[in-house]
Amino acid sequence: MRRKWELPNLTPFTAVAHGHGFATKPPPRILPTVATCPSPTCQCAEMPALPKGSEIDHKSPMNGVIAGYAEQVLICTGKDDWPSKIEEDNGGDNLAADLKELFGRGGTYADPFHNVALVNSSLPSSVPPRAEVQNTSVYLLPSFKYVPFLPRVSFDHVQALAKGYLLPEKLHSAHDGLSPLHRDMLTRSDAYQNLLPGVQDVTDTLVLICGHGGRDVRCGILGPLLRDEFERQLERKGVQVLHGPVQIQYGNEEDQSKQLEGKVEDVKDTARVAVISHIGGHKFAGNIIMYIPPGKKLADGSAHPFAGHGLWYGRVEPKHVEGLIEETLVKGNIVADKFRGGIDPQRRILRL
């Protein structure tokens, strides 16, 4: 079954995430869709009982119930749970707190037309060349960039991330009255990217599952269970599930090519599965975001219809995992009755 979607009425930050203005709606896009998740073909984990008063909401509409964003910053903490407000975690380094200071309400770069969403993840950070230096890594989505090294010895690298990658390239016309100095402060400068070595394109599929037990018991129970089920079912589908930190090649391009010389490896479809912090809609647990990398192909070699997109699903139970992988990742279809919305490379929200 196929459905049409149209660009919805845009909130300020979805309309101008990268300085684009939308005077008229684009032609409707044919969205490949199946009505419901197919039944599993193998035994899967049982749906756990939830505490009384914490039942899943199966009545409220989910279609389009996501907040728009220009960029989602996925912070690699290596932890499975956090306090209710991640910026209040005092268990060590807290990049979320630093970024909220810049982009949160009243922050230096706060802009109602450019929303930067901050999410903690269980993914571990890459190990820097000097292993004794405290470091945090982040994914930038849907830019599909991985920033491996944010040394936490000063605030300089946080500022470089903000100015080099997170601020808009062009401001919304509502900012036309600002002084040139203020406008320059609120826009991106590519020169700052040189302060962050090793940045690379993301080629792995990312499956992100809200497991924020410190915020809501439903996600705390379902998140780890769904992570295990996704890892198991992805492997059954021939997708290599990667664990551990992303390995970064050090040295210049010539050194890197020498390290790779003579190595012949089979190129496999790869994925990383992580538990993440609050993304909204706890009543729709389990909540899943599938980020499908820009280079993703279907089995016939054609481009995946949702390459470069982030697709949000809700009310996901273990019995749905195999079907979501088969329909969305393998065949390129949206499963309508689990779909919360999506974000495309132009930061437009997808709704059925």
N, C-alpha and C positions, 0 to 999 in steps of 0.2 A: 504494500500500500504506500502511496506517495501523498504528501501533503505540501501545500504551499505555505510559505511564511512571508511576512512583510516586516520591514524594519519598524519597530514599535516607536511610539512617542519617546523621544530620547531624553533621558535625564542629562543634566549639563555635562557630567564627566564622561558619559558614553559618547556624546556627540563630538567631543573635541579632545579625545585622549591623545591624539598626535596632531592636533591643530586642524583637523578636518571639519568642514562645515557641511551640514546636510540640509540644503534648501528644499529638496524634494526627495521622496522615497524612491529607492532603486526598484527596478522591475522585480516582481516576486520570484523567489528562488525555489526550485523544486527540491524539496527536502526528503531524502530517502528515509522511510519510516516503516516500522512494523508496529502493530497494535499493542502487542504484549510480549512478555519474555517467554521463550519456549521452555518447556519442562526440562529438567536436568536429565542427562543420559547416564549419570553415575550417582553413586551415593555421595551426599554432601552433608556438611555439619547440620545439626538440628538448630532450629531457631530457639534461643534461650528464653526462659520466662523472665519477664521484666517486673520490677517492683510495682506494687499497687500504686496507682496515681501517676505512673510513668509510661503509660501505654502509648503506642504509636498512633498518630492521627491519620486515619484512613479516609477521612471525609473531606477535609479542606482541599481546595484545588492547589496543585503544585506548579502548574504550567507558568513559567516566567517568574517564579518566586526566588529570584536571586538578585543581589545588588550589583549594579554595573561597576566596572573598575578599569582603569587604564593599565594597571600592572598589579599582579599579585606577587608579592615577595615571599617566597617559600624559604624559611630560615632552617638550616640544618642544625638541629640541636642534639641529635643522638638520643633524645629522651622520648618516652612514650606518653607522658602526661605532664600537665602544667597547672599552675593556679588558674582560677576562673578568668582573671585578666592576665594575659601572658606578659604584659609589660611590668607586672608586679612580681615576677619570678626573681627571687634574690639568691638563687642557688649558684651564682657565678656570673659569667658573661651573659648579658641580656641585650642582644642586638635589637629585638623588638622594641624595647624601651627607648633605645637611641633613635630608631627610625620614627617612632611615634612622636618623639620630641620635635622632629622635623616636619612630619606630614600629618600628625594628629590635629585635632581642633585647637586652634591658636598657635600651631607650630610655625616655624620659620617659613616652610614651603607649603603651608596649608592652602588648598585651592579647591573650591567646590566644583570646579569644572574638570578636575583631574584627580580622581580617587586612586590612591595607592593603598592596596589591601595588604595587611601584614598577617602571615600565618606561620606558626611554628610547625616543624615536622620532625618525625623520628629518624630521618635520614642523617647519617653522620657527615661531618665536615671533612674536606680533604686535608691531608697532612702537608703542611708547608715545608719548603726546603730546610728551614731550621725548625725541627720538630718541637723545640722547647718554647717557641713563640705561640701564644694562645691565638687561635684562628677560628673564624666562622665562615662558612660557605653559604651561598644563597642561589636559588633558581629564580629567574625572572620570567613570569608567564602572563600572557601568551607571547612574549618576545622569544621564548625558548632559548634563553641564554643561561649559562652556568658560570657564576663568579666564584672561583675556588678559594681565593685568598683575601680575606678582610682581617688583617692583623689587628688585634684588639689592644694594642699598646697606646693608641691615641685615637682621637675622633676624626683624623684626617681621611682615613679610608672610608668611613661612613659618609662623609661629605662628598668624597669622590664618587661613591655609588649613587648618591642622590643627584649630583650635578651631571655625572657622565651617562647615567642610564634611566633614572626615574622621573626626572622633570620632563615636561612636554617640550617638544621641539619648537612649537609655536603656541602662543597663548590665545585663549578665546577672545573674541572681540569685546566681551564685557570688560576686559582689562585695558582697553585702549586708552583710558584716562590716566593710567599709571605713568610715572616718570620713566625715562629710558633706563635709569639705574635700577629701579624696582623691577621693571620688565626683564632686564638682564638677569637679575637675581632669581627670577622664577622660571627661567628657561634653561634648557639643556645646553651643555658645552662639551662637545666630543673630546676636547683636549684632556678632560679629567679621566677619560677611559684609560689613558696611558699610565695612570697611577695604580691600575688594578691588573696585574699580570695574569696570564693563563686563562682569560675568559674564553669560553668555547660554546659552540652551538649544541643544543640538546637534541640528541638523536634517539634517546630511549623514550618509550611510552611511559608516562607517569600515571599511576593509579593512586589517588589520594583519598583516604578514608577518615572522616571525622571520628576520632577516638578520644575526645577531650572529656575524660571522666571528671576532671576538676571543675567542669562547667555543667555537665548534664550526665546523669547516670545511664541514659539510653545509649549515648555515644560511647561512654566508657565501657559498657558491656559488649556492644556490637562491633566497635572499631577493631580490636585485636582479632576477634573471631573472623571478621570479613577479610582482614589482611591475610590471615593464614589461608583462607579459602581462595582468594584471588591468586596468591602465589602458587597454590597447588594446581588450580585450573589453568593458569597461564602456562605452566610447565607441560601440562597434558596437551595443550594446543601447540606445543613446539616453540613457545616463546621462552627465551632464557631470562630468568629472573635474577637480576644483579643484586648483590649484597655488599656491604662494606663501603668505604669511602670511594669517591671517584678518583681514579689514578691520573695524575697530571704528569706529562712529560716535561722535564726540566731542560734548560739550555736553549740554544738558538735552533732555527729550523734545520740547519745542517746536522747538528748533534742529534736532533730528534729523528731525522731520516736514517742516520746510522744505527740508532737503537732499534728501529723497525726493520732494517735491512735483513733480508733473508727469512723473515717471519711470514709464514703463509698460514692464515687462520680463516676458517669458515666464517662468513659474515652471517650472523643470526639475528632474527628479530629479538630485540631486547626490551626489558621493562624493569622499572623500579616501583615497588609498592610501599607506601608509607602511611602511618597514622599521622593525622594533622590536628591542629587546634580548631577552635570554633569558626565555622563559616556561615552560621545562621541556619534556622530551620531545624532545631533539635527534634521537634515533634515529628519530623519526617525521617528520622533515623531508620536504617543506616544511610548516611549521606556520602556520596561518592563524586569525585571529579576525575574524569579521564582527560588528560592532556595528550593529544595525539601529535607527534612531531611533524614539522612541515614536509619532511621527506618520506613519510609513511606511504607504502604502496599496498594495493590489494594483491591477491594471489595471482591475478592475471597480468600484473606489472603496471596496471594503471594507477593513477594517483588516488589515494584514499580521499573520499569526498569531504572528510572532516580533518584533513591534514592541516596543522596549524591552529586547531580549535581546542577549546576546553569545553567538555560536555558534563553537565551536572545531573546526577540521578539521586532520587530519594526513595524511601521505603524499600531499600534493598535488603533482602534476607539472603542467607547462604544459598538457598535453592535458586536464586536469580543470578548468581555469579557466572556460572558457565554460559548461560544464555546471553548475558550482557557482553561477555568477551566475544562469543561467536557472532552476535548480530552487529555490535558496534565496532569492535576492533578488527574482526576478520572480514565481515561482509560490508561494513560501512553504513549500517542502518541505525537510526535512533529508535529506541524502544519507548513508544509513546506513553504508556501508562506509568513509567518510572521517571519520566523526563521532567526535570525542574527548570531547565534552560541551558543556554550555552553562550559562549563568547567567541566571536570569530577574530581573525587576525586584525581587522579594522576596529576592534573593540565594540562591535555592535552586538546587542543581546539577541539571541535566538529564542523564539517562542514558537510553539506549534499553533 
